[in-house]
Amino acid sequence: MLSLFFRRLLWMLPTLFVVSVLTFFVLSFVPPPPDPEEGKLVRDEAAMEERRRARFLDLPRFMNLDPVDVRARTFQAIRAIAEGGPDARFAENELVRLGGAALPHVIASLDAFDPERRARVAVALAPLAKRMHLPNASEASDPDRAVGLWRRFWDDRGVEFKPASVRTAIDRLARYRTASRAAELEALDTFVLPTLFERLPTPRDETTRDVAGSLVALAARVTGRPDTFGPDASLAEASACVARWRAWWLVHESDFTAFDGAARAAAMLRETRYGKWAAGAVLDLSTRELTGLALGRLMRGAPVTITILVGSITLAYSIGIALGMLSAAQRRRRTDLGVGAVVIALYATPTAALAALVIGAGADRGSLLWPTILVAAGLAATPARQQRTGIAEAMAHDYVLAARARGLSRARALTLHAARHALLATVTLLTVEPPSTLAAVFVAEAAFGLDGVGAAVVRAVAERDTSFLMLFTLLSAILASLFVLGSDLAHAGLDPRLRGRLAGAG
């Protein structure tokens, strides 16, 4: 039994992966919600592009053969600046946004231009010189001196633009948290971001909160994104701030990172919509402050939904098996006909109609008991019918007839032999109940005003929230897989001869 359990548990992993890929493929064709800027005479193109990137609509679905990194963005920007065309102004803003992360590539490419274009590129970095607090930053606006300023800077500080050097400097900042350590890193601008987010801790206590505060403040200064927390912030507030920064980095990591070697191969999978969703799901799981995240919204309603779902299935199968045995024992009698009529009537009546009748009779709208009973009422027909049919077939088997011929009573033959045999087919039905029952559970939640998963799913569909729908699908698949596992274990317990087959041993 133990080997069967672990074998089935391991098979859940590839199953969930296939489910996630297929679900993501289908959901990727769902159109995004309308942008608030659409239809306006004057639109904020930058805000529209940011919202588009936040949904990863600029990325391919599953494979990115040419991931765009900071090097590609830098070369594209400096070419536009050097040519001085209509896109030059946008390219200048883009180059300043990339900041220090673009400097190694800008300095290396200056000699590829003639003096006029070289000066044009160097002058475009003037806002960056001020942000980095460079000595003689005023020279960066002078076409005759800008190139010399940046070359002197690179000769003096170029050795610091190495990941190992940044890693050491950030470790010193985390240890000492002094203004001089922060200023040392601030001079490297956005080049520090990849290592900074690699070292950014989740606030767990006062020490990690202070370290995270220093690193977040540095990130805010070099990016111009005003999202920080003070030394008196609570752990929840600090965790929420760190979570927002990590979500931002998930979107913008490629803007400040160069993909070389193995990193480029990994980026072909990571820089895709599916890769970003998977990384975002891991980020949700690792975040203490889940409010507003997909997992947090799902967890708020999950206790209500799971209680009704599991409770109704358990109640329905308990009642259904008992009614099936009663019907089989009273076959073709009034009791059998009465039970069948009641069960079919409940099965045919919509859950919403039953809920309206019960609420009209004065049932408590905030109770979990009534929704569980109403959903179970609609489910009981299937196990009752299956159990009745299975017992009828088992009672006709030779071994049961032989036992009856030797004097075994009908009641004992039904309970000891036929019922156990019929349970195998009835238990198999459990594998398909959870997905088909969720719709009825959502209806019951809405009718009784319960804040379960159903309301969150409806909102996610209306808002086209792919992340939430993906997470809901995966967790539903996990729940269904657990029911399949429970069904296999029940089969192995009811009939020991099936254990070898279920474990794959023949």
C-alpha positions as CSV (number, residue, x, y, z in Angstrom):
1,M,0.0,0.0,0.0
2,L,2.8,2.4,0.8
3,S,4.6,1.8,-2.5
4,L,1.3,2.4,-4.3
5,F,0.8,5.6,-2.5
6,F,4.2,7.0,-3.3
7,R,4.0,5.8,-6.9
8,R,0.7,7.5,-7.5
9,L,2.0,10.7,-5.7
10,L,5.0,10.9,-8.0
11,W,2.8,10.5,-11.1
12,M,1.0,13.7,-10.0
13,L,4.0,15.9,-10.9
14,P,4.0,15.2,-14.7
15,T,0.2,15.3,-14.7
16,L,0.1,18.7,-13.2
17,F,2.8,20.0,-15.6
18,V,0.8,18.8,-18.6
19,V,-2.4,20.3,-17.1
20,S,-0.6,23.6,-16.5
21,V,0.7,23.8,-20.1
22,L,-2.6,22.9,-21.7
23,T,-4.5,25.3,-19.5
24,F,-2.1,28.1,-20.1
25,F,-2.2,27.5,-23.8
26,V,-6.0,27.9,-23.8
27,L,-6.0,30.9,-21.5
28,S,-3.3,32.7,-23.5
29,F,-5.9,33.2,-26.2
30,V,-8.3,35.1,-23.9
31,P,-8.1,38.8,-24.8
32,P,-6.9,41.1,-22.1
33,P,-9.3,43.6,-20.5
34,P,-9.7,46.9,-22.3
35,D,-7.0,49.4,-21.4
36,P,-8.4,52.5,-19.7
37,E,-6.3,54.7,-22.1
38,E,-8.2,53.3,-25.1
39,G,-10.6,55.7,-26.7
40,K,-8.9,58.8,-25.2
41,L,-7.8,61.6,-27.4
42,V,-4.5,61.9,-25.5
43,R,-3.2,58.6,-24.4
44,D,-0.3,57.8,-22.1
45,E,1.6,55.4,-24.3
46,A,4.2,54.6,-21.6
47,A,1.5,53.6,-19.1
48,M,-0.2,51.4,-21.8
49,E,3.1,49.7,-22.5
50,E,3.8,49.1,-18.8
51,R,0.4,47.5,-18.4
52,R,1.0,45.4,-21.4
53,R,4.4,44.2,-20.1
54,A,2.9,43.5,-16.7
55,R,0.7,40.9,-18.4
56,F,3.7,39.6,-20.4
57,L,1.9,40.3,-23.6
58,D,5.2,41.3,-25.2
59,L,6.5,37.8,-24.8
60,P,5.9,34.6,-26.8
61,R,3.9,31.8,-25.1
62,F,6.3,28.9,-24.5
63,M,9.6,29.5,-26.4
64,N,11.6,32.7,-26.9
65,L,14.4,32.0,-29.5
66,D,15.7,35.5,-29.3
67,P,15.2,36.9,-25.7
68,V,15.8,40.7,-25.5
69,D,18.2,41.7,-22.8
70,V,19.9,44.9,-21.7
71,R,22.6,44.6,-24.4
72,A,20.0,44.4,-27.2
73,R,18.0,47.3,-25.7
74,T,21.1,49.4,-25.4
75,F,22.3,48.8,-28.9
76,Q,18.9,49.6,-30.3
77,A,18.7,52.9,-28.3
78,I,22.2,54.1,-29.2
79,R,21.7,53.4,-32.9
80,A,18.5,55.5,-32.8
81,I,20.3,58.3,-30.9
82,A,23.3,58.3,-33.3
83,E,21.1,58.6,-36.3
84,G,19.1,61.4,-34.8
85,G,15.8,60.4,-36.3
86,P,12.2,60.8,-35.0
87,D,12.8,58.0,-32.4
88,A,15.9,59.7,-31.0
89,R,14.0,61.3,-28.1
90,F,12.4,58.1,-27.0
91,A,15.7,56.3,-27.3
92,E,17.4,58.9,-25.1
93,N,14.8,58.3,-22.4
94,E,15.2,54.5,-22.8
95,L,18.9,54.7,-22.4
96,V,18.6,56.8,-19.2
97,R,16.1,54.3,-17.9
98,L,18.5,51.4,-18.5
99,G,21.1,53.5,-16.7
100,G,24.3,51.9,-15.3
101,A,23.3,48.5,-16.6
102,A,23.7,49.8,-20.1
103,L,27.0,51.6,-19.5
104,P,29.4,48.7,-20.2
105,H,27.8,48.2,-23.6
106,V,27.6,52.0,-24.4
107,I,31.3,52.6,-23.6
108,A,32.3,49.5,-25.6
109,S,30.4,50.7,-28.7
110,L,31.4,54.4,-28.7
111,D,34.4,53.8,-31.0
112,A,32.1,52.3,-33.6
113,F,30.7,55.8,-34.4
114,D,32.2,58.9,-36.0
115,P,32.9,61.8,-33.7
116,E,29.6,63.6,-34.3
117,R,27.4,60.5,-33.6
118,R,29.7,59.5,-30.7
119,A,29.1,62.9,-29.0
120,R,25.4,62.6,-29.6
121,V,25.3,59.3,-27.7
122,A,27.5,60.6,-24.9
123,V,25.4,63.7,-24.4
124,A,22.2,61.6,-24.2
125,L,23.7,60.2,-20.9
126,A,23.8,63.6,-19.2
127,P,20.7,62.8,-17.0
128,L,22.4,59.6,-16.0
129,A,25.6,61.5,-14.9
130,K,23.5,63.7,-12.6
131,R,21.7,60.7,-11.2
132,M,25.0,58.9,-10.5
133,H,26.3,62.1,-8.8
134,L,29.5,62.1,-11.0
135,P,32.1,64.8,-10.4
136,N,32.0,67.4,-13.2
137,A,28.6,66.0,-14.2
138,S,28.0,69.4,-16.0
139,E,30.5,68.3,-18.7
140,A,28.1,65.5,-19.7
141,S,25.9,68.1,-21.5
142,D,28.8,69.5,-23.5
143,P,29.3,67.6,-26.9
144,D,33.0,68.5,-26.8
145,R,33.6,67.1,-23.4
146,A,31.0,64.4,-22.8
147,V,32.9,61.6,-24.5
148,G,36.0,62.4,-22.5
149,L,34.0,62.5,-19.2
150,W,32.6,59.0,-19.7
151,R,36.0,57.6,-20.8
152,R,37.6,58.9,-17.7
153,F,34.8,57.6,-15.6
154,W,35.2,54.1,-17.1
155,D,39.0,54.2,-16.7
156,D,38.5,55.0,-13.0
157,R,35.4,52.9,-12.1
158,G,35.1,50.4,-14.9
159,V,36.6,47.6,-12.7
160,E,33.7,48.0,-10.3
161,F,31.2,47.1,-13.0
162,K,31.7,43.4,-12.3
163,P,29.1,41.1,-10.7
164,A,31.6,39.9,-8.1
165,S,32.5,43.4,-7.1
166,V,28.8,44.4,-6.8
167,R,28.1,41.3,-4.7
168,T,30.8,42.2,-2.3
169,A,29.6,45.8,-2.0
170,I,26.0,44.7,-1.4
171,D,27.1,42.3,1.3
172,R,28.9,45.1,3.0
173,L,25.8,47.3,2.7
174,A,23.7,44.6,4.2
175,R,26.2,44.2,7.1
176,Y,26.8,47.8,7.9
177,R,23.9,49.7,6.4
178,T,25.8,53.0,6.2
179,A,25.3,56.0,3.9
180,S,28.8,55.7,2.5
181,R,28.2,52.0,1.5
182,A,24.9,53.0,-0.2
183,A,26.6,55.9,-2.1
184,E,29.3,53.5,-3.3
185,L,26.6,51.3,-4.9
186,E,24.5,54.3,-6.0
187,A,27.4,55.3,-8.3
188,L,26.9,52.1,-10.2
189,D,23.3,52.9,-10.8
190,T,21.0,50.1,-12.2
191,F,24.0,47.8,-12.7
192,V,23.5,46.7,-9.1
193,L,19.9,45.5,-9.6
194,P,20.5,41.9,-10.6
195,T,22.7,41.2,-7.6
196,L,20.5,43.4,-5.3
197,F,17.4,41.3,-6.0
198,E,19.5,38.1,-5.7
199,R,20.4,39.3,-2.1
200,L,17.1,40.9,-1.2
201,P,15.7,39.0,1.9
202,T,12.1,38.5,2.9
203,P,11.6,40.4,6.2
204,R,11.3,37.8,9.0
205,D,12.6,39.8,11.9
206,E,14.1,43.2,12.7
207,T,17.5,42.4,11.2
208,T,16.2,41.2,7.9
209,R,13.7,44.0,7.8
210,D,16.5,46.6,8.2
211,V,18.6,44.8,5.5
212,A,15.6,44.7,3.1
213,G,14.9,48.4,3.9
214,S,18.5,49.4,2.9
215,L,18.4,47.4,-0.3
216,V,14.9,48.6,-1.3
217,A,15.9,52.3,-0.7
218,L,18.9,51.7,-3.0
219,A,16.7,50.2,-5.7
220,A,14.3,53.1,-5.4
221,R,17.0,55.7,-5.9
222,V,18.6,54.0,-9.0
223,T,15.2,53.3,-10.7
224,G,13.2,56.4,-9.6
225,R,10.4,54.1,-8.4
226,P,9.2,55.6,-5.0
227,D,8.2,52.5,-3.1
228,T,10.1,52.2,0.3
229,F,9.4,51.6,3.9
230,G,10.8,53.2,7.0
231,P,12.6,51.7,10.0
232,D,9.4,51.7,12.0
233,A,7.4,49.7,9.5
234,S,5.9,46.5,10.6
235,L,7.0,43.1,9.3
236,A,3.8,42.8,7.3
237,E,4.3,46.3,5.6
238,A,7.9,45.5,4.9
239,S,7.0,42.1,3.4
240,A,4.4,43.7,1.2
241,C,6.9,46.3,-0.1
242,V,9.5,43.6,-0.9
243,A,6.8,41.5,-2.6
244,R,5.9,44.5,-4.8
245,W,9.5,45.0,-5.7
246,R,10.0,41.3,-6.6
247,A,6.8,41.5,-8.8
248,W,8.3,44.5,-10.6
249,W,11.6,42.7,-11.0
250,L,9.8,39.7,-12.5
251,V,8.6,42.0,-15.3
252,H,11.7,44.1,-15.8
253,E,14.6,41.8,-15.1
254,S,15.6,41.5,-18.8
255,D,15.9,45.4,-18.9
256,F,19.0,45.3,-16.6
257,T,20.4,41.8,-17.2
258,A,22.7,40.5,-20.0
259,F,22.0,37.0,-21.2
260,D,25.2,35.1,-21.8
261,G,25.9,31.4,-22.2
262,A,23.8,29.2,-20.0
263,A,21.8,32.3,-18.9
264,R,20.7,32.9,-22.5
265,A,19.6,29.3,-22.9
266,A,17.6,29.5,-19.7
267,A,16.1,32.8,-20.8
268,M,14.6,31.1,-23.9
269,L,12.3,29.4,-21.5
270,R,12.1,31.9,-18.7
271,E,11.4,34.9,-20.9
272,T,8.1,33.6,-22.1
273,R,4.5,34.0,-20.8
274,Y,4.5,30.5,-19.4
275,G,7.9,31.0,-17.8
276,K,6.9,34.3,-16.2
277,W,3.7,32.8,-14.9
278,A,5.6,29.9,-13.4
279,A,8.1,32.3,-11.8
280,G,5.2,34.4,-10.5
281,A,3.5,31.4,-9.0
282,V,6.7,30.5,-7.1
283,L,7.0,34.2,-6.0
284,D,3.4,34.0,-4.6
285,L,4.3,30.8,-2.7
286,S,7.4,32.4,-1.2
287,T,5.7,35.6,-0.1
288,R,4.5,36.0,3.4
289,E,2.2,38.9,2.6
290,L,-0.3,37.3,0.3
291,T,-3.0,40.0,0.4
292,G,-4.0,40.9,-3.2
293,L,-2.0,38.1,-4.8
294,A,-3.7,35.3,-6.6
295,L,-2.8,32.7,-3.9
296,G,-4.0,35.0,-1.2
297,R,-7.4,35.5,-2.8
298,L,-7.7,31.8,-3.4
299,M,-6.8,30.9,0.2
300,R,-9.4,33.3,1.6
301,G,-12.2,31.5,0.0
302,A,-10.7,28.0,-0.1
303,P,-11.9,26.9,3.5
304,V,-15.5,27.6,2.6
305,T,-15.4,25.9,-0.8
306,I,-13.4,22.9,0.3
307,T,-15.7,22.4,3.3
308,I,-18.8,22.3,1.1
309,L,-17.1,20.3,-1.6
310,V,-15.7,17.5,0.6
311,G,-18.6,17.5,2.9
312,S,-21.2,17.2,0.2
313,I,-19.3,14.4,-1.6
314,T,-18.9,12.5,1.6
315,L,-22.5,13.0,2.6
316,A,-23.8,12.1,-0.9
317,Y,-21.8,8.9,-1.1
318,S,-22.7,7.8,2.4
319,I,-26.4,8.4,1.7
320,G,-26.2,7.1,-1.9
321,I,-24.5,3.8,-0.9
322,A,-27.1,3.2,1.8
323,L,-30.0,4.0,-0.5
324,G,-28.5,1.8,-3.2
325,M,-28.3,-1.1,-0.8
326,L,-31.8,-0.5,0.4
327,S,-33.1,-0.4,-3.2
328,A,-31.3,-3.6,-4.1
329,A,-32.7,-5.4,-1.0
330,Q,-36.2,-4.2,-1.9
331,R,-35.9,-4.6,-5.6
332,R,-39.1,-4.1,-7.6
333,R,-41.0,-3.2,-4.5
334,R,-42.7,0.1,-3.4
335,T,-39.6,1.0,-1.3
336,D,-37.4,0.6,-4.3
337,L,-39.7,2.7,-6.5
338,G,-40.1,5.4,-3.8
339,V,-36.3,5.7,-3.2
340,G,-35.7,5.9,-7.0
341,A,-38.3,8.6,-7.5
342,V,-37.0,10.8,-4.7
343,V,-33.4,10.5,-5.7
344,I,-34.2,11.2,-9.4
345,A,-36.3,14.2,-8.4
346,L,-33.5,15.7,-6.3
347,Y,-31.0,15.0,-9.1
348,A,-33.2,16.7,-11.7
349,T,-33.9,19.8,-9.6
350,P,-31.3,22.6,-10.0
351,T,-29.2,23.5,-7.0
352,A,-30.3,27.1,-7.3
353,A,-34.0,26.1,-7.1
354,L,-33.4,23.9,-4.0
355,A,-31.5,26.8,-2.5
356,A,-34.3,29.2,-3.2
357,L,-36.8,26.8,-1.5
358,V,-34.7,26.4,1.6
359,I,-33.9,30.1,1.9
360,G,-37.6,30.9,1.5
361,A,-38.3,28.4,4.3
362,G,-36.1,30.5,6.6
363,A,-32.7,28.8,6.4
364,D,-29.7,30.7,7.7
365,R,-27.9,32.3,4.8
366,G,-24.5,32.3,6.4
367,S,-24.6,28.6,7.3
368,L,-22.3,26.0,5.7
369,L,-24.6,23.1,6.6
370,W,-27.4,23.9,4.2
371,P,-25.2,24.4,1.1
372,T,-23.5,21.1,1.9
373,I,-26.9,19.3,2.2
374,L,-28.2,20.8,-1.0
375,V,-25.2,19.9,-3.1
376,A,-25.2,16.4,-1.6
377,A,-28.8,16.0,-2.5
378,G,-28.0,16.4,-6.2
379,L,-25.0,14.1,-6.0
380,A,-26.6,11.2,-4.2
381,A,-28.4,9.8,-7.3
382,T,-25.3,8.6,-9.1
383,P,-23.7,6.5,-6.2
384,A,-27.2,5.2,-5.3
385,R,-27.9,4.0,-8.9
386,Q,-24.4,2.5,-9.2
387,Q,-24.6,0.7,-5.9
388,R,-28.0,-0.7,-6.7
389,T,-26.9,-1.9,-10.2
390,G,-23.6,-3.4,-8.8
391,I,-25.4,-5.3,-6.1
392,A,-27.9,-6.7,-8.5
393,E,-25.1,-7.9,-10.8
394,A,-23.1,-9.4,-7.9
395,M,-26.2,-11.3,-6.5
396,A,-26.3,-13.1,-9.9
397,H,-22.7,-14.3,-9.7
398,D,-22.0,-18.0,-9.2
399,Y,-20.2,-17.6,-5.9
400,V,-23.1,-15.7,-4.4
401,L,-25.6,-18.3,-5.8
402,A,-23.5,-21.1,-4.3
403,A,-23.4,-19.4,-0.9
404,R,-27.2,-18.9,-1.0
405,A,-27.6,-22.6,-1.9
406,R,-25.5,-23.6,1.1
407,G,-27.9,-21.7,3.4
408,L,-26.6,-18.1,3.5
409,S,-29.4,-15.7,4.0
410,R,-30.1,-13.0,1.4
411,A,-29.3,-10.2,3.8
412,R,-25.9,-11.7,4.6
413,A,-25.1,-12.4,1.0
414,L,-26.0,-8.8,0.1
415,T,-23.9,-7.2,2.9
416,L,-20.9,-9.6,2.9
417,H,-20.4,-10.3,-0.8
418,A,-22.5,-8.2,-3.1
419,A,-22.1,-4.8,-1.4
420,R,-18.3,-5.1,-1.2
421,H,-18.1,-6.0,-4.9
422,A,-20.4,-3.1,-5.9
423,L,-18.4,-0.6,-3.9
424,L,-15.5,-1.0,-6.3
425,A,-17.4,0.6,-9.1
426,T,-19.0,3.2,-6.8
427,V,-15.7,4.3,-5.4
428,T,-14.4,4.8,-9.0
429,L,-17.0,7.5,-9.4
430,L,-15.1,9.6,-6.8
431,T,-12.5,10.4,-9.4
432,V,-14.9,12.5,-11.5
433,E,-16.9,14.1,-8.7
434,P,-14.7,17.1,-7.6
435,P,-14.6,18.9,-11.0
436,S,-18.2,18.3,-11.8
437,T,-19.4,19.3,-8.3
438,L,-17.6,22.6,-8.2
439,A,-20.2,24.3,-10.3
440,A,-22.9,23.3,-7.9
441,V,-20.8,24.5,-5.0
442,F,-20.3,27.9,-6.6
443,V,-24.1,28.2,-7.1
444,A,-24.7,27.3,-3.5
445,E,-22.1,29.8,-2.3
446,A,-23.7,32.6,-4.3
447,A,-27.2,31.7,-3.1
448,F,-26.2,31.7,0.6
449,G,-23.9,34.7,0.3
450,L,-20.8,32.9,1.2
451,D,-17.4,34.3,0.4
452,G,-15.9,31.3,-1.2
453,V,-13.8,30.6,-4.3
454,G,-16.8,30.9,-6.6
455,A,-17.0,34.7,-6.3
456,A,-13.3,35.1,-6.8
457,V,-13.4,32.9,-10.0
458,V,-16.3,35.0,-11.4
459,R,-14.3,38.2,-10.7
460,A,-11.2,36.6,-12.3
461,V,-13.1,35.7,-15.4
462,A,-14.6,39.2,-15.7
463,E,-11.1,40.8,-15.2
464,R,-9.4,38.1,-17.4
465,D,-7.0,37.4,-14.6
466,T,-5.0,34.5,-16.2
467,S,-2.7,34.1,-13.1
468,F,-5.7,33.4,-10.8
469,L,-7.4,31.1,-13.3
470,M,-4.2,29.1,-13.8
471,L,-3.7,28.8,-10.1
472,F,-7.3,27.7,-9.6
473,T,-7.0,25.1,-12.4
474,L,-3.8,23.7,-10.9
475,L,-5.2,23.4,-7.4
476,S,-8.4,21.8,-8.8
477,A,-6.2,19.3,-10.6
478,I,-4.3,18.6,-7.4
479,L,-7.6,18.0,-5.6
480,A,-8.9,15.7,-8.4
481,S,-5.6,13.8,-8.3
482,L,-5.9,13.3,-4.5
483,F,-9.4,11.9,-5.1
484,V,-8.0,9.5,-7.7
485,L,-5.3,8.5,-5.2
486,G,-7.9,7.9,-2.5
487,S,-10.0,5.9,-5.0
488,D,-7.0,3.7,-5.8
489,L,-6.2,3.1,-2.1
490,A,-9.9,2.3,-1.5
491,H,-9.8,-0.2,-4.4
492,A,-6.6,-1.8,-2.9
493,G,-8.3,-2.0,0.5
494,L,-11.5,-3.5,-0.8
495,D,-9.9,-6.1,-3.1
496,P,-6.2,-7.1,-2.2
497,R,-5.9,-8.8,-5.6
498,L,-5.9,-5.3,-7.3
499,R,-2.9,-4.0,-5.4
500,G,-0.3,-5.4,-7.8
501,R,-2.2,-4.0,-10.8
502,L,-2.7,-0.6,-9.3
503,A,1.0,-0.4,-8.4
504,G,2.0,-1.4,-12.0
505,A,3.3,-4.8,-11.1
506,G,1.1,-6.7,-13.6
